[in-house]
């Protein structure tokens, strides 16, 4: 006979373990199934190790900029292996902390299979629940070209103890650009090949274009509109505007997106997938099989760790504004975005150079863009590239959710002077 729970959650990443803890806190009997280490892609092969390395790279870049302030400083050596080992220590510490979060949750280690019923099978044991939540995440997508197997993916890149002298990155999305920024800071000559007309295809085009300019100033060669045709040893062949060209490097990194990880048995049990292989869900995150839900990367709605956690809260009955989802790219400089503009909206752009704190601190490279509804002045979206872009967007998120107008933000709120936060009121004051 199967063991009955209120919730069974498959996958111990942020969406899975936070939802499990939340359900347990509400008094539900919860089972969490995880086949590998707690933390999922985010903690073990994504967000956390990448941000540790980005922090190290940022320190190198900061030291290199001391000359502007009359300070004679330089980086004599930078041990990438040491930074990588520090990332492992941080990951271990965070992973150990998840156990405390999961007090009150039953945990089973093993590969989960969806069976008819529906039931969850783990190593021959059968479990049932009123609600089953699939939170199995995603894996790196594979490049489709001749010689694609010669490129490494993001998982393997994060295992490196040293960086090559020359790195070719196929893909100018979030993953590719963050690794480009990290490797460049350590002295690697980086070339990024992006198929689309601009990097960060899902970001605001003005912000993406400005970021591409800043990365170019740091020595990163970004080539857009490039279709990779072949990878052969040290050579990557691509076409651009009808002409065939090549890039020579010592390593090729494939960063062309991610694909859903779907438990075995889903389709046979009645859980439908879309044409890209993601699990189809409605706005409540329920799949085509009643009682079974999917959150996070595996449903393809928004491939961000905090989106997975937010979707889990929806399954638990909370009212969450999933349409106002902040996104951050931890390049140097970083860029961030929240909300959507669209029909009936206009925008105002303000360079960081118009801000006293940005100029005083040597952080004038940057731009803030705010989108608003013309008829009402209501704030709809905020995009930024530059120092602390994520912090600016974080301030704007509750303003957008709360339905604030530009006038209410510029006239009703007081920001400390001098701070980068004043960019928000400066930009909103231009909206009439």
C-alpha positions as a Markdown table, in Angstrom:
| # | Residue | x | y | z |
|---|---|---|---|---|
| 1 | Unk | 0.0 | 0.0 | 0.0 |
| 2 | Unk | 1.3 | 3.5 | -0.9 |
| 3 | Unk | 2.2 | 6.0 | 1.8 |
| 4 | Unk | -0.2 | 9.0 | 1.7 |
| 5 | Unk | 1.0 | 12.7 | 2.0 |
| 6 | Unk | -0.7 | 16.1 | 1.6 |
| 7 | Unk | 2.2 | 17.2 | -0.7 |
| 8 | Unk | 4.9 | 15.3 | -2.5 |
| 9 | Unk | 7.5 | 17.6 | -4.1 |
| 10 | Unk | 10.0 | 16.2 | -6.6 |
| 11 | Unk | 13.2 | 18.2 | -6.7 |
| 12 | Unk | 15.2 | 19.8 | -3.9 |
| 13 | Unk | 16.1 | 23.1 | -5.6 |
| 14 | Unk | 14.9 | 26.5 | -4.4 |
| 15 | Unk | 11.4 | 26.0 | -5.7 |
| 16 | Unk | 11.2 | 22.5 | -4.2 |
| 17 | Unk | 12.7 | 22.9 | -0.8 |
| 18 | Unk | 11.2 | 26.3 | -0.1 |
| 19 | Unk | 7.7 | 25.1 | -1.1 |
| 20 | Unk | 8.2 | 22.0 | 1.0 |
| 21 | Unk | 9.1 | 24.1 | 4.0 |
| 22 | Unk | 6.2 | 26.4 | 3.4 |
| 23 | Unk | 3.7 | 23.6 | 3.1 |
| 24 | Unk | 5.1 | 22.0 | 6.3 |
| 25 | Unk | 4.8 | 25.3 | 8.1 |
| 26 | Unk | 1.1 | 25.4 | 7.2 |
| 27 | Unk | 0.7 | 22.0 | 9.0 |
| 28 | Unk | 0.7 | 19.7 | 6.0 |
| 29 | Unk | 2.4 | 16.4 | 5.8 |
| 30 | Unk | 5.1 | 16.8 | 3.2 |
| 31 | Unk | 7.5 | 14.5 | 1.3 |
| 32 | Unk | 10.5 | 15.8 | -0.6 |
| 33 | Unk | 12.2 | 13.6 | -3.1 |
| 34 | Unk | 15.7 | 14.5 | -4.3 |
| 35 | Unk | 18.0 | 12.4 | -6.4 |
| 36 | Unk | 21.2 | 14.4 | -5.8 |
| 37 | Unk | 22.3 | 17.3 | -3.6 |
| 38 | Unk | 20.0 | 19.8 | -2.0 |
| 39 | Unk | 19.9 | 23.2 | -3.7 |
| 40 | Unk | 19.4 | 22.1 | -7.3 |
| 41 | Unk | 21.0 | 23.8 | -10.2 |
| 42 | Unk | 21.0 | 27.2 | -8.5 |
| 43 | Unk | 23.1 | 26.2 | -5.5 |
| 44 | Unk | 25.3 | 23.5 | -7.1 |
| 45 | Unk | 25.7 | 24.4 | -10.8 |
| 46 | Unk | 24.4 | 27.9 | -11.3 |
| 47 | Unk | 23.5 | 31.0 | -9.3 |
| 48 | Unk | 25.7 | 30.6 | -6.2 |
| 49 | Unk | 29.0 | 29.4 | -7.7 |
| 50 | Unk | 28.7 | 31.8 | -10.6 |
| 51 | Unk | 28.1 | 34.7 | -8.2 |
| 52 | Unk | 31.0 | 33.7 | -6.0 |
| 53 | Unk | 33.2 | 33.8 | -9.1 |
| 54 | Unk | 31.6 | 37.1 | -10.3 |
| 55 | Unk | 32.4 | 38.6 | -6.9 |
| 56 | Unk | 36.0 | 37.7 | -7.2 |
| 57 | Unk | 36.1 | 39.1 | -10.8 |
| 58 | Unk | 34.5 | 42.3 | -9.6 |
| 59 | Unk | 37.3 | 42.8 | -7.0 |
| 60 | Unk | 40.0 | 42.4 | -9.7 |
| 61 | Unk | 38.2 | 44.9 | -11.9 |
| 62 | Unk | 37.7 | 47.4 | -9.0 |
| 63 | Unk | 41.4 | 47.3 | -8.1 |
| 64 | Unk | 42.3 | 48.0 | -11.8 |
| 65 | Unk | 40.2 | 51.2 | -11.6 |
| 66 | Unk | 42.0 | 52.7 | -8.6 |
| 67 | Unk | 44.2 | 54.8 | -10.8 |
| 68 | Unk | 41.3 | 57.2 | -11.5 |
| 69 | Unk | 41.4 | 58.1 | -7.8 |
| 70 | Unk | 45.2 | 58.7 | -7.8 |
| 71 | Unk | 45.9 | 55.3 | -6.1 |
| 72 | Unk | 48.8 | 53.3 | -7.4 |
| 73 | Unk | 47.4 | 49.7 | -7.3 |
| 74 | Unk | 47.5 | 46.7 | -9.5 |
| 75 | Unk | 46.7 | 43.0 | -9.4 |
| 76 | Unk | 50.0 | 41.1 | -9.4 |
| 77 | Unk | 48.3 | 37.7 | -9.5 |
| 78 | Unk | 44.8 | 36.3 | -9.4 |
| 79 | Unk | 44.3 | 32.6 | -8.5 |
| 80 | Unk | 41.1 | 31.4 | -10.2 |
| 81 | Unk | 41.5 | 28.1 | -8.5 |
| 82 | Unk | 41.3 | 29.7 | -5.1 |
| 83 | Unk | 38.2 | 31.6 | -6.1 |
| 84 | Unk | 36.7 | 28.3 | -7.3 |
| 85 | Unk | 37.5 | 26.6 | -4.0 |
| 86 | Unk | 35.9 | 29.4 | -2.1 |
| 87 | Unk | 32.8 | 29.0 | -4.2 |
| 88 | Unk | 32.7 | 25.3 | -3.1 |
| 89 | Unk | 33.0 | 26.3 | 0.6 |
| 90 | Unk | 30.1 | 28.7 | 0.2 |
| 91 | Unk | 28.0 | 26.1 | -1.6 |
| 92 | Unk | 28.7 | 23.5 | 1.2 |
| 93 | Unk | 27.7 | 26.0 | 3.9 |
| 94 | Unk | 24.4 | 26.9 | 2.2 |
| 95 | Unk | 23.7 | 23.3 | 1.4 |
| 96 | Unk | 24.1 | 22.3 | 5.1 |
| 97 | Unk | 21.6 | 25.1 | 6.0 |
| 98 | Unk | 18.9 | 23.6 | 3.9 |
| 99 | Unk | 18.6 | 20.7 | 6.3 |
| 100 | Unk | 17.5 | 23.2 | 9.0 |
| 101 | Unk | 14.9 | 24.7 | 6.7 |
| 102 | Unk | 13.4 | 21.2 | 6.0 |
| 103 | Unk | 12.7 | 20.3 | 9.6 |
| 104 | Unk | 9.2 | 18.7 | 9.6 |
| 105 | Unk | 9.6 | 17.5 | 6.1 |
| 106 | Unk | 10.1 | 13.8 | 5.2 |
| 107 | Unk | 13.0 | 13.4 | 2.7 |
| 108 | Unk | 13.6 | 10.5 | 0.4 |
| 109 | Unk | 16.8 | 10.3 | -1.7 |
| 110 | Unk | 16.3 | 8.7 | -5.1 |
| 111 | Unk | 15.0 | 9.0 | -8.7 |
| 112 | Unk | 11.3 | 9.8 | -8.8 |
| 113 | Unk | 9.0 | 8.3 | -11.4 |
| 114 | Unk | 5.4 | 9.4 | -12.1 |
| 115 | Unk | 3.0 | 6.5 | -12.2 |
| 116 | Unk | -0.7 | 6.2 | -13.1 |
| 117 | Unk | -3.0 | 7.2 | -10.3 |
| 118 | Unk | -1.0 | 9.5 | -10.1 |
| 119 | Unk | 1.6 | 8.1 | -7.7 |
| 120 | Unk | 5.3 | 8.7 | -7.2 |
| 121 | Unk | 7.6 | 5.8 | -7.3 |
| 122 | Unk | 11.1 | 6.0 | -5.7 |
| 123 | Unk | 13.3 | 2.9 | -5.8 |
| 124 | Unk | 10.3 | 0.6 | -5.8 |
| 125 | Unk | 8.5 | 2.4 | -3.0 |
| 126 | Unk | 5.1 | 4.0 | -3.9 |
| 127 | Unk | 3.9 | 7.3 | -2.5 |
| 128 | Unk | 0.7 | 9.3 | -3.0 |
| 129 | Unk | -0.5 | 12.7 | -2.1 |
| 130 | Unk | -3.4 | 15.2 | -2.6 |
| 131 | Unk | -1.0 | 17.4 | -4.5 |
| 132 | Unk | 2.2 | 16.4 | -6.3 |
| 133 | Unk | 4.6 | 19.2 | -7.3 |
| 134 | Unk | 7.2 | 18.6 | -10.0 |
| 135 | Unk | 10.2 | 20.9 | -9.4 |
| 136 | Unk | 12.9 | 19.1 | -11.3 |
| 137 | Unk | 14.6 | 22.1 | -13.0 |
| 138 | Unk | 16.6 | 22.2 | -16.2 |
| 139 | Unk | 19.9 | 21.1 | -17.8 |
| 140 | Unk | 22.2 | 22.9 | -20.2 |
| 141 | Unk | 20.9 | 22.9 | -23.8 |
| 142 | Unk | 23.1 | 21.4 | -26.5 |
| 143 | Unk | 24.4 | 23.3 | -29.5 |
| 144 | Unk | 23.2 | 22.0 | -32.8 |
| 145 | Unk | 26.1 | 22.2 | -35.2 |
| 146 | Unk | 29.0 | 20.1 | -36.5 |
| 147 | Unk | 31.5 | 19.4 | -33.7 |
| 148 | Unk | 29.1 | 20.5 | -31.0 |
| 149 | Unk | 30.5 | 17.8 | -28.7 |
| 150 | Unk | 33.8 | 19.6 | -28.6 |
| 151 | Unk | 32.3 | 22.5 | -26.6 |
| 152 | Unk | 31.9 | 22.3 | -22.8 |
| 153 | Unk | 28.7 | 23.4 | -21.1 |
| 154 | Unk | 28.2 | 25.6 | -18.0 |
| 155 | Unk | 28.3 | 22.7 | -15.6 |
| 156 | Unk | 31.8 | 21.7 | -16.8 |
| 157 | Unk | 32.9 | 25.3 | -16.9 |
| 158 | Unk | 32.2 | 25.7 | -13.2 |
| 159 | Unk | 34.4 | 22.7 | -12.5 |
| 160 | Unk | 37.5 | 24.3 | -14.0 |
| 161 | Unk | 40.4 | 25.0 | -11.7 |
| 162 | Unk | 42.1 | 27.3 | -14.2 |
| 163 | Unk | 41.0 | 29.4 | -17.2 |
| 164 | Unk | 42.2 | 29.2 | -20.8 |
| 165 | Unk | 44.1 | 32.1 | -22.4 |
| 166 | Unk | 41.4 | 32.3 | -25.1 |
| 167 | Unk | 37.7 | 31.5 | -24.6 |
| 168 | Unk | 35.0 | 31.4 | -27.2 |
| 169 | Unk | 31.5 | 31.5 | -25.8 |
| 170 | Unk | 28.6 | 30.5 | -28.1 |
| 171 | Unk | 25.5 | 32.3 | -26.7 |
| 172 | Unk | 25.1 | 35.9 | -25.5 |
| 173 | Unk | 22.4 | 35.3 | -23.0 |
| 174 | Unk | 22.7 | 35.6 | -19.2 |
| 175 | Unk | 24.9 | 32.5 | -18.7 |
| 176 | Unk | 27.3 | 33.3 | -21.5 |
| 177 | Unk | 27.8 | 36.9 | -20.6 |
| 178 | Unk | 28.3 | 36.3 | -16.9 |
| 179 | Unk | 31.0 | 33.8 | -17.7 |
| 180 | Unk | 32.5 | 36.2 | -20.2 |
| 181 | Unk | 32.7 | 38.9 | -17.6 |
| 182 | Unk | 34.4 | 36.5 | -15.1 |
| 183 | Unk | 36.9 | 35.1 | -17.5 |
| 184 | Unk | 37.8 | 38.5 | -18.9 |
| 185 | Unk | 38.6 | 39.9 | -15.4 |
| 186 | Unk | 41.1 | 37.0 | -15.0 |
| 187 | Unk | 42.9 | 38.0 | -18.2 |
| 188 | Unk | 41.3 | 35.6 | -20.6 |
| 189 | Unk | 40.7 | 36.9 | -24.1 |
| 190 | Unk | 36.9 | 36.3 | -24.6 |
| 191 | Unk | 34.9 | 36.2 | -27.8 |
| 192 | Unk | 31.1 | 35.9 | -27.6 |
| 193 | Unk | 29.1 | 34.7 | -30.6 |
| 194 | Unk | 25.4 | 35.5 | -30.4 |
| 195 | Unk | 22.9 | 34.3 | -33.0 |
| 196 | Unk | 20.3 | 37.1 | -32.4 |
| 197 | Unk | 20.7 | 40.7 | -33.5 |
| 198 | Unk | 21.5 | 41.7 | -29.9 |
| 199 | Unk | 22.7 | 40.1 | -26.7 |
| 200 | Unk | 20.3 | 39.3 | -24.0 |
| 201 | Unk | 17.4 | 38.8 | -26.4 |
| 202 | Unk | 14.8 | 38.7 | -23.6 |
| 203 | Unk | 16.0 | 42.0 | -22.0 |
| 204 | Unk | 15.2 | 45.5 | -23.0 |
| 205 | Unk | 17.1 | 46.3 | -26.2 |
| 206 | Unk | 18.4 | 49.7 | -25.0 |
| 207 | Unk | 19.9 | 48.1 | -21.9 |
| 208 | Unk | 21.4 | 45.2 | -23.9 |
| 209 | Unk | 23.0 | 47.5 | -26.4 |
| 210 | Unk | 24.5 | 49.6 | -23.6 |
| 211 | Unk | 25.8 | 46.5 | -21.8 |
| 212 | Unk | 27.4 | 45.3 | -25.1 |
| 213 | Unk | 29.3 | 48.6 | -25.3 |
| 214 | Unk | 30.5 | 48.4 | -21.8 |
| 215 | Unk | 31.7 | 44.8 | -22.2 |
| 216 | Unk | 33.5 | 45.9 | -25.4 |
| 217 | Unk | 35.4 | 48.5 | -23.4 |
| 218 | Unk | 36.6 | 45.7 | -21.1 |
| 219 | Unk | 38.1 | 43.9 | -24.0 |
| 220 | Unk | 35.3 | 41.3 | -24.6 |
| 221 | Unk | 34.7 | 40.9 | -28.3 |
| 222 | Unk | 30.9 | 40.5 | -28.8 |
| 223 | Unk | 29.7 | 39.4 | -32.2 |
| 224 | Unk | 25.9 | 39.5 | -32.8 |
| 225 | Unk | 24.0 | 38.0 | -35.7 |
| 226 | Unk | 26.5 | 35.1 | -35.7 |
| 227 | Unk | 25.4 | 31.6 | -36.6 |
| 228 | Unk | 27.9 | 28.9 | -35.5 |
| 229 | Unk | 28.3 | 26.2 | -38.1 |
| 230 | Unk | 31.3 | 24.1 | -36.9 |
| 231 | Unk | 33.5 | 23.6 | -33.9 |
| 232 | Unk | 36.8 | 21.9 | -34.8 |
| 233 | Unk | 39.6 | 21.9 | -32.2 |
| 234 | Unk | 40.6 | 25.4 | -31.5 |
| 235 | Unk | 38.5 | 26.9 | -34.3 |
| 236 | Unk | 34.9 | 28.0 | -34.3 |
| 237 | Unk | 33.4 | 28.7 | -37.7 |
| 238 | Unk | 30.3 | 30.9 | -38.0 |
| 239 | Unk | 28.4 | 32.9 | -40.6 |
| 240 | Unk | 27.5 | 36.6 | -40.3 |
| 241 | Unk | 25.7 | 38.6 | -43.0 |
| 242 | Unk | 26.3 | 35.8 | -45.5 |
| 243 | Unk | 30.0 | 35.6 | -44.9 |
| 244 | Unk | 31.9 | 32.8 | -43.3 |
| 245 | Unk | 34.3 | 33.7 | -40.5 |
| 246 | Unk | 36.3 | 31.9 | -37.8 |
| 247 | Unk | 37.4 | 32.5 | -34.2 |
| 248 | Unk | 40.5 | 30.9 | -32.8 |
| 249 | Unk | 40.5 | 29.9 | -29.1 |
| 250 | Unk | 41.7 | 27.4 | -26.6 |
| 251 | Unk | 38.3 | 26.4 | -25.3 |
| 252 | Unk | 34.7 | 26.7 | -26.5 |
| 253 | Unk | 31.8 | 27.2 | -24.0 |
| 254 | Unk | 28.3 | 26.4 | -25.2 |
| 255 | Unk | 25.7 | 28.7 | -23.4 |
| 256 | Unk | 22.7 | 28.5 | -25.6 |
| 257 | Unk | 20.0 | 28.2 | -23.0 |
| 258 | Unk | 18.5 | 25.3 | -20.9 |
| 259 | Unk | 16.1 | 22.5 | -21.4 |
| 260 | Unk | 13.6 | 21.0 | -18.9 |
| 261 | Unk | 14.3 | 18.0 | -16.8 |
| 262 | Unk | 11.1 | 15.9 | -16.8 |
| 263 | Unk | 10.6 | 12.9 | -14.5 |
| 264 | Unk | 10.1 | 9.6 | -16.2 |
| 265 | Unk | 6.5 | 8.6 | -16.7 |
| 266 | Unk | 5.0 | 12.1 | -17.0 |
| 267 | Unk | 3.6 | 11.8 | -20.5 |
| 268 | Unk | 2.3 | 8.2 | -19.9 |
| 269 | Unk | 0.5 | 9.4 | -16.8 |
| 270 | Unk | -1.2 | 12.2 | -18.8 |
| 271 | Unk | 1.1 | 15.2 | -18.2 |
| 272 | Unk | 1.5 | 17.1 | -21.5 |
| 273 | Unk | 4.7 | 18.8 | -22.7 |
| 274 | Unk | 4.9 | 21.7 | -25.2 |
| 275 | Unk | 7.0 | 21.6 | -28.4 |
| 276 | Unk | 10.1 | 22.6 | -26.5 |
| 277 | Unk | 9.8 | 19.8 | -23.9 |
| 278 | Unk | 8.5 | 21.9 | -21.0 |
| 279 | Unk | 5.6 | 20.8 | -18.8 |
| 280 | Unk | 2.4 | 22.6 | -19.7 |
| 281 | Unk | 0.7 | 24.4 | -16.8 |
| 282 | Unk | -2.2 | 26.7 | -16.2 |
| 283 | Unk | -2.0 | 29.9 | -14.1 |
| 284 | Unk | -2.3 | 27.9 | -10.9 |
| 285 | Unk | 0.8 | 25.8 | -12.0 |
| 286 | Unk | -1.4 | 22.7 | -12.4 |
| 287 | Unk | -0.4 | 20.4 | -15.3 |
| 288 | Unk | -2.8 | 18.6 | -17.6 |
| 289 | Unk | -3.1 | 15.9 | -15.0 |
| 290 | Unk | -5.4 | 17.1 | -12.1 |
| 291 | Unk | -3.6 | 17.2 | -8.8 |
| 292 | Unk | -0.1 | 17.4 | -10.3 |
| 293 | Unk | 1.7 | 20.7 | -10.5 |
| 294 | Unk | 5.0 | 21.9 | -12.0 |
| 295 | Unk | 7.0 | 24.9 | -10.9 |
| 296 | Unk | 10.3 | 26.4 | -11.9 |
| 297 | Unk | 12.5 | 25.7 | -14.9 |
| 298 | Unk | 10.7 | 22.5 | -15.9 |
| 299 | Unk | 7.5 | 24.5 | -16.9 |
| 300 | Unk | 9.5 | 27.0 | -19.0 |
| 301 | Unk | 7.5 | 30.0 | -17.7 |
| 302 | Unk | 10.5 | 31.8 | -16.2 |
| 303 | Unk | 13.9 | 30.2 | -15.7 |
| 304 | Unk | 14.9 | 31.9 | -12.5 |
| 305 | Unk | 15.3 | 30.5 | -9.0 |
| 306 | Unk | 13.1 | 33.1 | -7.3 |
| 307 | Unk | 10.4 | 32.5 | -10.0 |
| 308 | Unk | 10.3 | 28.8 | -9.0 |
| 309 | Unk | 9.9 | 29.7 | -5.3 |
| 310 | Unk | 7.2 | 32.3 | -6.2 |
| 311 | Unk | 5.3 | 29.7 | -8.3 |
| 312 | Unk | 5.5 | 27.3 | -5.4 |
| 313 | Unk | 3.8 | 29.9 | -3.2 |
| 314 | Unk | 1.0 | 30.1 | -5.8 |
| 315 | Unk | 0.4 | 26.3 | -5.5 |
| 316 | Unk | 0.2 | 26.8 | -1.7 |
| 317 | Unk | -2.6 | 29.3 | -2.3 |
| 318 | Unk | -0.8 | 32.7 | -2.0 |
| 319 | Unk | -1.6 | 35.6 | -4.3 |
| 320 | Unk | 1.7 | 36.4 | -6.0 |
| 321 | Unk | 2.3 | 38.9 | -8.9 |
| 322 | Unk | 4.2 | 36.6 | -11.2 |
| 323 | Unk | 4.1 | 39.2 | -14.0 |
| 324 | Unk | 6.4 | 41.5 | -12.0 |
| 325 | Unk | 9.4 | 39.3 | -11.8 |
| 326 | Unk | 12.9 | 40.9 | -11.3 |
| 327 | Unk | 15.8 | 39.6 | -13.3 |
| 328 | Unk | 19.5 | 40.3 | -12.9 |
| 329 | Unk | 22.6 | 39.7 | -15.0 |
| 330 | Unk | 25.7 | 39.7 | -12.8 |
| 331 | Unk | 28.1 | 41.0 | -15.4 |
| 332 | Unk | 30.4 | 43.9 | -14.8 |
| 333 | Unk | 28.6 | 46.2 | -14.9 |
| 334 | Unk | 25.5 | 44.3 | -13.9 |
| 335 | Unk | 22.1 | 44.9 | -15.5 |
| 336 | Unk | 18.6 | 44.3 | -14.2 |
| 337 | Unk | 15.0 | 44.5 | -15.2 |
| 338 | Unk | 11.4 | 44.2 | -13.8 |
| 339 | Unk | 8.0 | 44.6 | -15.3 |
| 340 | Unk | 6.8 | 45.1 | -18.8 |
| 341 | Unk | 5.9 | 48.1 | -20.9 |
| 342 | Unk | 3.9 | 47.6 | -24.1 |
| 343 | Unk | 1.1 | 49.3 | -25.8 |
| 344 | Unk | 0.1 | 52.7 | -24.4 |
| 345 | Unk | 3.5 | 53.1 | -22.7 |
| 346 | Unk | 6.4 | 55.5 | -23.1 |
| 347 | Unk | 9.8 | 55.6 | -21.5 |
| 348 | Unk | 12.3 | 58.0 | -20.0 |
| 349 | Unk | 16.1 | 57.2 | -19.9 |
| 350 | Unk | 18.6 | 58.7 | -17.6 |
| 351 | Unk | 22.4 | 58.2 | -17.7 |
| 352 | Unk | 24.3 | 57.4 | -14.5 |
| 353 | Unk | 26.4 | 60.5 | -15.4 |
| 354 | Unk | 23.5 | 62.7 | -14.3 |
| 355 | Unk | 23.8 | 61.4 | -10.7 |
| 356 | Unk | 26.2 | 62.9 | -8.2 |
| 357 | Unk | 27.0 | 59.6 | -6.4 |
| 358 | Unk | 27.8 | 57.8 | -9.6 |
| 359 | Unk | 30.3 | 60.5 | -10.7 |
| 360 | Unk | 31.8 | 60.8 | -7.2 |
| 361 | Unk | 32.4 | 57.0 | -6.9 |
| 362 | Unk | 33.7 | 56.5 | -10.4 |
| 363 | Unk | 30.6 | 54.6 | -11.5 |
| 364 | Unk | 29.3 | 56.8 | -14.3 |
| 365 | Unk | 29.0 | 54.0 | -16.8 |
| 366 | Unk | 25.3 | 53.1 | -16.7 |
| 367 | Unk | 21.8 | 54.0 | -17.7 |
| 368 | Unk | 18.3 | 53.8 | -16.0 |
| 369 | Unk | 15.2 | 53.3 | -18.1 |
| 370 | Unk | 11.6 | 53.6 | -16.7 |
| 371 | Unk | 8.5 | 52.7 | -18.7 |
| 372 | Unk | 5.2 | 54.2 | -17.7 |
| 373 | Unk | 1.6 | 54.3 | -18.9 |
| 374 | Unk | 1.1 | 57.6 | -20.8 |
| 375 | Unk | -2.6 | 58.1 | -19.9 |
| 376 | Unk | -2.1 | 57.6 | -16.1 |
| 377 | Unk | 1.6 | 58.0 | -15.4 |
| 378 | Unk | 1.5 | 54.6 | -13.7 |
| 379 | Unk | 4.9 | 52.9 | -13.5 |
| 380 | Unk | 5.1 | 49.7 | -15.6 |
| 381 | Unk | 8.7 | 48.6 | -15.9 |
| 382 | Unk | 12.3 | 49.5 | -14.8 |
| 383 | Unk | 15.5 | 48.5 | -16.5 |
| 384 | Unk | 19.1 | 49.4 | -15.6 |
| 385 | Unk | 22.7 | 48.7 | -16.5 |
| 386 | Unk | 25.4 | 49.9 | -14.2 |
| 387 | Unk | 26.6 | 49.7 | -10.6 |
| 388 | Unk | 23.9 | 48.4 | -8.3 |
| 389 | Unk | 21.4 | 48.0 | -11.1 |
| 390 | Unk | 19.7 | 45.2 | -9.1 |
| 391 | Unk | 19.2 | 47.5 | -6.1 |
| 392 | Unk | 17.4 | 50.1 | -8.3 |
| 393 | Unk | 15.2 | 47.5 | -9.7 |
| 394 | Unk | 14.4 | 46.1 | -6.3 |
| 395 | Unk | 13.1 | 49.5 | -5.2 |
| 396 | Unk | 10.9 | 49.7 | -8.3 |
| 397 | Unk | 9.4 | 46.3 | -7.9 |
| 398 | Unk | 7.0 | 47.2 | -5.0 |
| 399 | Unk | 6.3 | 50.5 | -6.7 |
| 400 | Unk | 5.1 | 48.7 | -9.8 |
| 401 | Unk | 3.1 | 46.1 | -7.8 |
| 402 | Unk | 1.5 | 48.8 | -5.8 |
| 403 | Unk | 0.4 | 50.8 | -8.8 |
| 404 | Unk | 2.4 | 53.9 | -8.1 |
| 405 | Unk | 2.6 | 56.7 | -10.6 |
| 406 | Unk | 5.8 | 58.5 | -11.6 |
| 407 | Unk | 4.5 | 61.6 | -9.8 |
| 408 | Unk | 3.9 | 59.7 | -6.6 |
| 409 | Unk | 7.4 | 58.3 | -6.6 |
| 410 | Unk | 9.2 | 61.6 | -7.5 |
| 411 | Unk | 7.1 | 63.8 | -5.2 |
| 412 | Unk | 6.0 | 61.5 | -2.4 |
| 413 | Unk | 9.3 | 59.7 | -1.6 |
| 414 | Unk | 12.5 | 61.1 | -0.3 |
| 415 | Unk | 15.8 | 59.5 | -1.2 |
| 416 | Unk | 19.0 | 60.1 | 0.6 |
| 417 | Unk | 21.6 | 62.4 | -1.1 |
| 418 | Unk | 24.0 | 61.5 | -2.6 |
| 419 | Unk | 22.9 | 58.0 | -3.6 |
| 420 | Unk | 22.3 | 56.1 | -6.8 |
| 421 | Unk | 18.7 | 55.7 | -5.7 |
| 422 | Unk | 18.1 | 59.4 | -6.6 |
| 423 | Unk | 18.2 | 58.2 | -10.2 |
| 424 | Unk | 14.7 | 56.9 | -9.7 |
| 425 | Unk | 13.2 | 60.2 | -8.6 |
| 426 | Unk | 15.3 | 62.1 | -11.2 |
| 427 | Unk | 13.9 | 60.0 | -14.0 |
| 428 | Unk | 10.3 | 60.0 | -12.7 |
| 429 | Unk | 10.4 | 63.8 | -12.3 |
| 430 | Unk | 10.8 | 64.0 | -16.1 |
| 431 | Unk | 7.5 | 62.2 | -16.7 |
| 432 | Unk | 4.6 | 64.6 | -17.1 |
